[in-house]
Structure formats: C-alpha cells, structure tokens
Amino acid sequence: MTVTDNWVSFIKKLPSLYFGLFLFALGADMILYADLGMSPWGVFQVGLMNITGMTFGQASQIVGLGVLILGWVLGFPPGFGTVMNMYFIGYFIDRIIEWGILPQFNNVALQLGLLIGGLAMIGVASYFYLRPKLGAGPRDGLMIGLVQKLNRPVGQVRGGIEVTVLVLGYLLGGPVGIGTVISALTTGYFVQYAFKLGKYDRNAKHMNLYELAKKLTTS
C-alpha cells in the first residue's frame, strides 16, 4: 500500500474511535448521575476532583495521563487511540455535564436504571473505540506493563490495580456504594457482550505510535 492509502485507511478509522470515546464519556456521566457509587477508577477521579477543584473531566484527563506515562515507562508504548482516550473522554465528560442532558433521580429504581444504562454504554463504547485497533486505553497499557514486569496472571494484576485505586479514591472522599460493587462485577460482561455482538477479536493487535508513524510515512 502507498502512503496515501495508509492515510486514507487511518482517517476512515477515526469516526469509530471518536464515537466510542464520546459514548464512554456519556456512560461515565450516567454512572456519576446515578449517584449510587462509581467504579474504582471513577471513585478515584471523583476523590481527586473533590480535593483539587478540578472538573470530573479534568480529573479523568490527569489520571489518564499519569497512567499512560506509567504504562509507557513499564514498556507498553501508547497508540494514537490511547492518547485520544486520555484527552477526549475527559473533554466529552465535561461537555455532556455542561449540556445538562442527563437526568438526576431520587428514586432508587430509576437510579439503578441509569447506572445499568451507563455500564451498558461503556460496553458499547469500548467496542467502537477499540475496533480501529489504534491503541487501547491508558489503564489497559498499565495493566499489560505490570503483567509483563511482575510476571503475574492478568486477573491478579487487574484486581490489585482496581483495589488500590478504589482504596485511594475512598480515602480522598470518592463515592463508594452499591454502584461500585455492581460496576466491578458487571462491566467486564457488558464489554464482552458488546464485543460478541460486534464480532470483535479480543486478540487483535493494536498499533502503537511508533508503528503508526512508520506506516503513515513509508510505503
């Protein structure tokens, strides 16, 4: 393929990437507005927001940047999609809150509905932003880097990260509740179901920034 063909192929992937990032932000805001407790990373981000005065979106960006750098140091170079994930999810989170399009309920049943809807939205979003194979999210990079460095099973590493982040977030005053438990137990299943519906290959290789730059500059 020529450089032009590679650029055309790259550009065609961008709508799916950005649509997925927008849906992910929408899902995160739905969980926030459900007010039943956030996922472990959400607890940490809200806790950080509480002590710094940052917006929820800015806290997401700062955490994403820190995790991206740490994952890179551990030997997992980010992809274009990783960098976009770090910035645009936070950006979209704040824009959605500014638009005021999400409801706030005092009824537990409706709050649960908003929570489950947000989790399902994140599952669909994960499919759309991963489908272009331009790089996973910063947190996935950290997990893979630690798995390789510690030589431990993925489940142990992922669980250790989630528990650590949850405890830190709780100590910072982040919202822990029944929604936290539901998020921890079901998010993976929502993502898995979305992948199944979209026939996404979970073993698909993603391009990092080095590989993408080479592809876009050489034929």
C-alpha positions in Angstrom: 0.0 0.0 0.0 1.1 3.6 -0.7 1.5 6.3 2.0 -1.7 7.8 0.6 -3.6 4.6 1.0 -2.4 4.2 4.6 -3.5 7.8 5.4 -7.0 7.1 3.9 -7.2 3.9 5.9 -6.2 5.7 9.1 -8.7 8.6 8.6 -11.6 6.1 7.9 -11.0 4.7 11.4 -11.3 7.9 13.2 -15.1 8.2 13.3 -15.4 4.9 15.1 -12.7 5.9 17.6 -14.2 9.3 18.5 -17.7 8.0 18.6 -16.6 5.3 21.0 -14.8 7.9 23.2 -18.0 10.0 23.3 -20.1 7.1 24.3 -17.6 6.1 27.0 -17.8 9.7 28.4 -21.6 9.5 28.3 -21.6 6.2 30.2 -19.2 7.6 32.8 -21.5 10.6 33.3 -24.6 8.4 33.6 -22.9 6.4 36.4 -22.0 9.7 38.1 -25.5 11.0 37.9 -27.0 7.7 39.1 -25.3 8.6 42.5 -25.1 5.1 43.7 -21.3 4.8 43.7 -18.7 4.9 41.0 -16.4 2.2 39.5 -12.9 2.0 41.2 -11.3 4.4 38.8 -14.4 6.7 39.0 -14.1 6.7 42.8 -10.5 7.8 42.5 -11.3 10.5 39.9 -14.2 12.0 41.9 -12.0 11.9 45.0 -9.3 13.8 43.1 -11.9 16.2 41.9 -13.0 16.9 45.4 -9.6 17.8 46.8 -8.3 19.8 43.8 -11.3 21.6 42.5 -10.9 20.1 39.0 -13.9 19.1 37.0 -14.7 15.4 36.6 -13.4 15.5 33.1 -10.1 17.2 34.0 -9.6 14.7 36.8 -10.1 11.9 34.2 -7.6 13.5 31.9 -4.9 13.9 34.7 -5.4 10.3 35.9 -5.3 9.1 32.3 -2.1 11.0 31.5 -0.4 9.7 34.7 -1.4 6.1 33.9 -0.4 6.4 30.2 3.1 7.6 31.2 3.5 4.9 33.8 2.4 2.2 31.3 4.9 3.6 28.8 7.7 3.5 31.4 6.8 -0.1 32.1 7.4 -0.9 28.4 3.9 -0.5 26.8 4.1 2.3 24.3 0.8 4.0 23.7 -1.1 4.1 20.5 -2.9 7.0 18.9 -6.1 5.8 20.4 -4.5 5.7 23.8 -3.6 9.3 23.7 -7.1 10.3 22.3 -8.7 8.2 25.1 -6.7 10.1 27.7 -7.8 13.5 26.4 -11.1 13.2 24.8 -13.0 11.1 27.3 -12.4 13.8 29.9 -13.2 16.5 27.4 -16.5 14.9 26.4 -17.4 14.2 30.1 -17.3 17.9 30.9 -19.2 18.9 27.7 -22.0 16.4 28.5 -22.3 17.8 32.0 -22.4 21.4 30.7 -25.2 20.5 28.2 -27.3 19.2 31.2 -28.8 16.4 29.1 -28.7 13.8 31.9 -31.5 13.5 34.5 -30.9 13.1 38.2 -33.3 10.9 40.1 -34.3 10.4 43.7 -36.0 7.1 43.0 -33.6 4.1 43.6 -35.2 2.1 40.8 -34.6 4.9 38.3 -31.1 5.4 39.7 -30.3 1.7 39.1 -31.7 2.0 35.6 -29.3 5.0 34.9 -26.4 3.1 36.4 -27.0 -0.1 34.4 -27.5 2.0 31.3 -24.2 3.7 31.9 -22.4 0.4 32.2 -24.0 -0.9 29.0 -23.0 2.3 27.3 -19.4 1.8 28.4 -19.5 -1.7 26.9 -20.7 -0.5 23.6 -18.2 2.4 23.7 -15.3 0.0 24.3 -16.2 -1.9 21.1 -16.3 1.3 19.0 -13.1 2.8 20.2 -11.1 -0.5 20.2 -12.4 -1.6 16.8 -10.0 0.7 14.8 -7.0 -1.1 16.6 -5.3 2.2 17.2 -4.4 1.5 20.8 -6.2 0.5 24.0 -6.9 2.8 26.9 -4.2 4.0 29.3 -5.4 1.8 32.1 -5.1 -1.3 29.8 -1.5 -0.3 29.0 -0.6 0.0 32.7 -2.1 -3.5 33.3 -0.2 -5.1 30.4 3.0 -3.4 31.5 2.7 -4.6 35.1 1.8 -8.2 33.9 5.0 -8.3 31.9 7.2 -6.8 34.6 5.7 -8.8 37.6 5.2 -12.0 35.6 1.8 -12.4 37.3 -1.6 -13.5 36.0 -3.7 -10.8 34.4 -6.5 -11.4 37.0 -4.2 -10.8 39.9 -2.7 -7.6 38.4 -6.0 -6.2 37.3 -7.6 -6.9 40.7 -4.6 -5.4 42.5 -4.9 -2.2 40.5 -8.6 -1.9 41.0 -8.4 -2.4 44.7 -5.5 0.0 45.1 -7.3 2.7 43.1 -10.6 2.1 45.0 -8.9 2.5 48.4 -7.1 5.6 47.3 -10.3 7.1 45.9 -12.2 6.2 49.1 -9.6 7.9 51.2 -9.9 11.0 49.0 -13.7 11.1 49.6 -14.8 9.4 46.4 -18.3 7.9 46.2 -18.4 4.2 47.1 -21.7 2.4 47.2 -23.8 -0.4 45.7 -22.9 1.0 42.3 -19.3 0.4 42.9 -20.0 -3.3 43.5 -22.3 -3.6 40.5 -19.7 -1.8 38.3 -16.9 -4.1 39.5 -19.0 -7.3 38.9 -20.6 -6.4 35.6 -18.5 -4.0 33.5 -16.5 -6.9 32.0 -19.6 -8.7 31.0 -21.1 -5.7 29.3 -17.9 -5.2 27.3 -17.7 -8.9 26.5 -21.3 -8.9 25.2 -20.7 -5.8 23.1 -17.6 -7.5 21.6 -19.7 -10.6 20.8 -22.4 -8.6 19.1 -19.8 -6.6 17.1 -17.7 -9.8 16.4 -14.6 -8.0 17.7 -11.5 -10.1 18.0 -10.2 -9.5 21.5 -6.8 -10.8 20.5 -6.4 -8.2 17.7 -3.1 -6.4 17.7 -3.2 -2.7 18.1 -0.6 -0.3 16.6 1.4 1.9 18.9 2.5 5.4 18.0 5.9 4.2 16.5 4.2 1.7 14.3 1.5 4.2 13.1 4.1 6.8 12.3 6.1 4.4 10.3 3.0 3.2 8.4 2.0 6.8 7.6 5.4 7.8 6.4 6.7 4.8 4.4 5.1 2.8 1.7 
